């Protein structure tokens, strides 16, 4: 059984997972991604930081949702991570984020990852995300791929 709950992104458990994610991203892309998310991003209205735990309380993964600056209809997924060897954690976190986004009133979710991170791109595509034009600071960055999904009334 997986338990997913909101927590402060500066908590010890959240920091452990964020550091693991940063190390994994550095190995895949050469960049930790740390500059694109601050703990305060998850403490604003219509935002949250999630941690997934297993039956024994072990940390399995994390994810964040924040408002996309300049557009009240759009939420942005950040710091999505499932520990290697875990199954269905990413999908469970994504479903939880999408449900929260609907409750917050977002009509769509956007995210950015690197093209070289093919596992992440494939994961999001399997869950209905499609390539969109690069937005914000990702405009003109050839290494970046942006993905989006319209949220239905599921």
C-alpha positions in Angstrom: 0.0 0.0 0.0 1.2 3.5 -0.8 0.4 6.5 1.4 0.7 9.9 -0.2 0.6 13.0 1.9 1.4 16.7 1.7 4.4 17.9 3.7 6.7 20.8 3.9 9.4 20.7 1.2 12.0 21.7 3.8 11.2 18.7 6.0 14.0 16.2 6.4 12.1 13.5 4.4 11.4 15.9 1.6 15.0 17.1 1.5 16.3 13.5 1.3 14.1 12.8 -1.7 14.9 16.1 -3.4 18.6 15.5 -3.0 18.2 12.0 -4.6 16.3 13.5 -7.5 18.9 16.2 -8.0 21.7 13.6 -8.1 19.7 11.5 -10.6 19.0 14.5 -12.8 22.6 15.5 -12.7 23.6 12.0 -13.9 21.1 12.1 -16.7 21.1 15.7 -17.8 24.1 17.3 -16.3 21.9 19.7 -14.3 20.3 19.1 -10.9 17.2 21.2 -11.6 17.6 22.8 -8.2 17.4 26.3 -9.7 13.9 25.7 -11.0 12.2 25.1 -7.6 12.3 26.7 -4.2 10.6 25.3 -1.1 8.4 28.5 -1.0 6.9 27.5 -4.3 4.9 24.8 -2.6 3.8 27.0 0.3 1.6 29.4 -1.8 -2.1 29.1 -2.5 -3.0 26.3 -4.9 0.4 24.6 -4.4 1.6 21.6 -2.5 4.5 19.2 -2.0 3.8 15.5 -1.7 5.7 12.5 -0.3 4.9 8.9 -1.0 5.6 6.2 1.6 5.4 2.4 1.6 3.6 0.3 4.2 6.6 0.4 6.5 6.8 4.1 6.2 9.8 4.0 3.9 10.2 7.0 1.5 9.3 6.1 -2.1 9.0 9.4 -4.0 7.9 13.0 -4.1 6.3 15.6 -6.4 5.3 19.3 -6.3 2.6 21.4 -7.8 2.6 25.1 -8.1 0.8 27.9 -9.9 2.3 28.8 -13.3 3.1 32.5 -13.0 0.9 34.7 -15.2 -1.9 32.2 -15.8 -4.5 31.2 -13.2 -5.7 28.2 -15.2 -2.3 26.5 -15.3 -0.5 24.5 -12.7 3.1 23.3 -13.1 4.5 20.0 -12.0 8.0 20.1 -10.3 10.3 17.8 -8.5 8.6 14.6 -9.6 10.6 11.6 -8.4 10.2 7.9 -7.7 13.0 6.0 -6.1 14.6 3.4 -8.4 13.1 0.0 -8.1 9.7 1.2 -6.9 6.6 0.4 -9.0 3.6 2.5 -9.7 4.9 5.3 -7.4 5.3 7.9 -10.2 1.8 7.1 -11.5 0.3 7.3 -8.0 2.0 10.7 -7.4 0.9 12.0 -10.7 -2.7 11.0 -10.2 -2.6 12.7 -6.8 -1.2 15.9 -8.3 -3.8 15.9 -11.0 -6.7 15.4 -8.5 -5.3 18.3 -6.4 -4.9 20.4 -9.5 -8.6 20.0 -10.3 -9.6 20.9 -6.8 -7.4 24.0 -7.0 -9.2 25.0 -10.2 -6.4 24.4 -12.7 -7.6 23.6 -16.3 -4.3 22.1 -17.4 -0.9 21.0 -16.0 2.4 21.8 -17.7 6.0 20.7 -17.0 9.5 20.7 -18.4 12.1 18.0 -18.6 15.1 17.5 -20.7 14.9 15.7 -24.0 17.7 13.4 -22.9 15.5 12.2 -20.0 13.7 9.8 -22.3 12.2 7.8 -19.4 10.5 10.8 -18.0 9.2 11.9 -21.4 7.8 8.4 -22.1 6.3 8.3 -18.6 4.4 11.6 -19.1 3.3 10.6 -22.6 1.9 7.3 -21.2 -0.2 9.4 -18.9 -1.7 11.7 -21.5 0.8 14.5 -21.6 1.7 15.9 -25.0 4.5 18.1 -26.2 3.7 21.8 -26.1 5.7 24.9 -27.1 8.4 25.7 -24.6 7.2 28.2 -22.1 8.8 30.7 -19.7 12.5 30.3 -19.2 12.5 27.2 -21.4 11.7 29.2 -24.6 14.7 28.8 -27.0 16.3 26.1 -25.0 16.9 23.2 -27.4 17.7 20.7 -24.6 14.2 21.3 -23.0 10.9 19.6 -23.8 7.7 20.9 -22.3 4.6 18.8 -21.9 1.0 19.6 -21.0 -2.3 17.9 -20.3 -5.8 19.3 -20.1 -7.5 18.2 -17.0 -11.0 16.7 -17.4 -13.6 16.2 -14.8 -12.4 12.7 -14.0 
